Amino acid sequence: MNEKLVKELADKRTKCMVYTRVMGYHRPIESFNLGKKGEHKQRVKFIEKCCSSTNC
């Protein structure tokens, strides 16, 4: 079913630019070399938890 939906909406899809913060500035991942792309995939992402004393 997903493949069928992707084919039906193929003409509406657009390229998505993904940026990451490197050394204090934002940079598109597509400009990374092969080694840097591999390093980016191995990064550990975290989710910041809200503290109970504030309304999040």
DOKEZA-579586 format. One line per 10 residues: for each residue x, y, z of N, C-alpha, C. Coordinates in steps of 0.001 Angstrom, whole numbers, plus 524288, in hexadecimal, padded with zeros to 5 digits. Example, Ala and Ser with C-alpha at 12.3 -4.5 7.8 and 13.67 -1.06 7.14 Angstrom:
REM DOKEZA-579586
83386:7E9C6:81E78:8300C:7EE6C:81E78:83390:7F31C:81E78 | 83232:7F736:81BA8:83566:7FBDC:81BE4:83264:8001E:81EBE
END
This chain:
REM DOKEZA-579586
80335:7FB54:80000:80000:80000:80000:8035E:804E9:80000 | 80787:80503:8030B:80AEC:8099B:80334:80D67:80AAF:7FDEF | 80F11:8068B:7FB36:81174:80736:7F60D:80D92:80999:7F23A | 808BA:807E3:7F293:804A4:809F6:7EF23:803D1:80FC6:7F035 | 803A8:8113E:7F51F:802E8:816AE:7F69D:8077F:81A08:7F4D9 | 80C3B:81809:7F56B:810E1:81AED:7F3C2:810BF:81BE1:7EDE2 | 80F34:817ED:7EADE:80EE4:81884:7E532:80ABA:81C7F:7E3A9 | 8064D:81C68:7E661:80213:8200F:7E526:8039A:825B4:7E648 | 806AE:82682:7EA68:80813:82BD1:7EBFF:80D96:82D68:7EA59 | 81011:82A7A:7E6ED:8157C:82B74:7E55B:81634:830EE:7E31C
8126D:832DF:7E02B:812F9:83807:7DDC6:81274:83C78:7E1BB | 81075:83B63:7E654:80FD5:83F62:7EA5D:81456:83F85:7EE3F | 817DD:83BBC:7EDE3:81C33:83B68:7F196:82059:83F75:7F049 | 822E1:84175:7F447:8271F:84534:7F390:82BD5:84373:7F6BB | 8305E:8456B:7F556:83523:8440B:7F811:8352E:846C6:7FD61 | 836BB:843E9:8014C:836E8:845FD:8069F:83C98:8470C:80814 | 83DC5:84BCF:80982:8430F:84D2F:80B2F:84377:84C55:81116 | 8473E:84941:812BC:84815:8482D:81841:84CFC:84B14:819F3 | 84C87:84E22:81E1A:850EB:8511C:82028:85277:84F00:8257B | 85753:84FA9:826D8:8592C:84E41:82BFE:85CB2:852A9:82DF4
85D34:8530D:832EF:86073:85724:83548:865FE:8550A:835DD | 869B1:857AD:83364:86F29:85627:83396:8725F:85AE0:83535 | 8752B:85A58:83982:878B2:85E78:83B57:875FB:863CE:83BBD | 87124:863D4:83D9D:86E67:868B8:83E9B:86B53:86AEA:83A0E | 86B4A:8685E:83598:86827:86A43:83138:86562:865AB:82E9F | 8614A:866CA:82BA7:85E36:862B3:82921:86046:861AF:823A6 | 86072:85CAD:82236:862B1:85B17:81D39:85F6E:85697:81AFB | 85E54:856AE:815D2:85B44:85269:81389:85E61:84D54:8136C | 85BCF:84918:814AE:85E5F:843FC:814D8:86021:84248:80F6A | 85D55:843E0:80B5D:85EC7:8422F:8061C:86425:8443A:8046D
86617:8484B:80712:86B4D:84A52:805B6:86FAD:8475A:80881 | 86E4B:843B1:80BF4:8723B:8409E:80EC2:874EB:83CC8:80B0E | 879E1:83BA0:80C34:87C8A:83780:8094C:87AC9:83235:80B74 | 87C83:82DF4:80908:87AC4:828B4:80A74:87BD3:82770:81031 | 8806A:828D1:8121F:881CA:827BB:81790:87E67:82AAF:81B68 | 87D60:82FA1:81A47:87A27:832D7:81DBB:87479:830F7:81DB7 | 8728B:82F1D:81933:86D37:82CFF:818F8:86CC1:82826:81C6A | 870BC:824D1:81C44:870BA:82028:81F91:870E2:82190:8254B | 87408:82579:826A0:87461:8274F:82C0E:86F22:82979:82DDE | 86C75:82C52:82A72:86762:82E95:82BC5:8635B:82A5A:82CEF
86375:82610:829F2:85FBF:821C6:82AD3:860AB:81F1A:83010 | 8657C:81F2F:831FB:866BE:81C87:836DD:865D1:81FEC:83BAF | 8648C:824D7:83AF4:863B8:8284E:83F71:85F31:82671:842C7 | 85FAA:82753:847C9:85B8A:825FA:84B75:85822:82ACC:84C30 | 85327:82A31:84B23:84F7E:82E88:84BD2:84CCB:82DF6:85114 | 84B94:8323A:8537F:848FC:83207:8588D:84413:8355A:8586F | 8408A:83419:85BF0:83BB0:83713:85C8C:83BE2:83988:861FA | 83B8E:83EA7:86208:83BBB:8416D:866FB:83683:840C9:869C8 | 836B4:83F16:86EA6:831F1:83E53:871B1:83095:8436F:87475 | 82B92:84470:874E6:829B8:84907:877B0:82A32:8481C:87D8F
82BB0:84C20:8804C:82BD8:84B94:885FD:82654:84C7D:88823 | 82525:84A3D:88C97:81FD4:84A7F:88EB0:81E6C:84FD4:890F0 | 82238:8532E:891D3:82110:8583C:8943A:81F43:85C53:8903A | 81FAD:85B32:88B44:81DEE:85EF4:88741:819B6:85C83:883EE | 816A7:85FC5:88171:812A1:85DE8:87DE0:814F3:85D78:87876 | 8158D:858C2:87687:817DC:857DC:87160:813B3:8565E:86D73
END
